[in-house]
Amino acid sequence: MKMYVRNGLKILADYGMVLVVFVIFLYPFLGLTKDSLYVWLPLYSAVFFIFAFAVIYADMKELAKKEKKPQYDLKPHPFKGAIYGFVSIVPVAVLVLVGSLLRFSSFSADRLRHVLVNIILGPFYFLYRALNESLIGYTASMLLLPLIAMLGYLAGFYGIDIFRKISGKKKEVQERPFTKSPWNPTNNTKKSSGKKKKKTNE
């Protein structure tokens, strides 16, 4: 159980790191877009979704490779990443649920509550905005974390490299230098020829 919690928190930490960067760059983005903020915000969030996908996917892929090694005896399963992902969304789901259920009489306070809920799911804004910020939209957004974790773990478990496939690059195979066997007859011929040369010089 501790392993699931630990790895779930690792995914949450990756997402939290992306979210911090999302918030840091949001203010300059607001200054650039001004009145067109809500037009460009879905594209802004999609960029950070790709960022979150790359970070979580890479971590889960490496984790699957590690867990497959027999010396660790961690009993890997192809869909173990999905379990880690579901553990990671529990704190996010609680915050979003509480924030969605709360209501304030003051318009400014209630507006701030709504903005904070949207910031928590900032990298997924493009999705729940497309679904009219409905319950389905928020649920689908949160389920993206387990989906990314599952895909990354599957890639590591089965040795799939989607980025290499997309780029069309083939895996480089390192060629080992050829070393002759000590029983190779050509080694004896070289030694005998060396001895003959010494005799002729004498």
Secondary structure, DSSP 8 states (H G I E B T S, - for coil): -HHHHHHHHHHHHHHHHHHHHHHHHHHHHHHHHGGGHHHHHHHHHHHHHHHHHHHHHHHHHHHHHHHHSTTT-----TTHHHHHHHHHHHHHHHHHHHHHH---SSHHHHHHHHHHHHHHTGGGHHHHHHTTT-HHHHHHHHTHHHHHHHHHHHHHHHT--HHHHHHT-------------TT-HHHHHHHHHHHHHHHHH-
